[in-house]
C-alpha cells in the first residue's frame, strides 16, 4: 500500500494554485492580497507562472494564500467582484 502524503500541496501545481486563487478572489483582490505586478498589470496565468517560478518569496506568498484559502469558507467578500474582467464570462458558462 502506498503511503498518503499529508502535505496539502502534494500533487498541486503552481498553475493549479493560481487558477484556484483567481477563481476564488479574482485578479483585483488577488493583487491586493499579494502585491506583485504580475497580478496587477495585464495579469495572466502565463505571466504569473513565469514570474513566480523565478521568484521564491512571491511563490511562497502564493502557496501560503492558497493553503489559507483551503481552510476558509467562500463568502460574498471573497467571491469574484464586478472589478474582475472574467467574472461575467465565468458566470455565463455556469
Secondary structure by P-SEA (a helix, b strand, c coil): cbbbbccccccccaaaaaaaaaaaccaaaaaaacccccccccccaaaaaaaaaacaaaaaaaaaaaaaaaaccccccccccccccaaaaaaaac
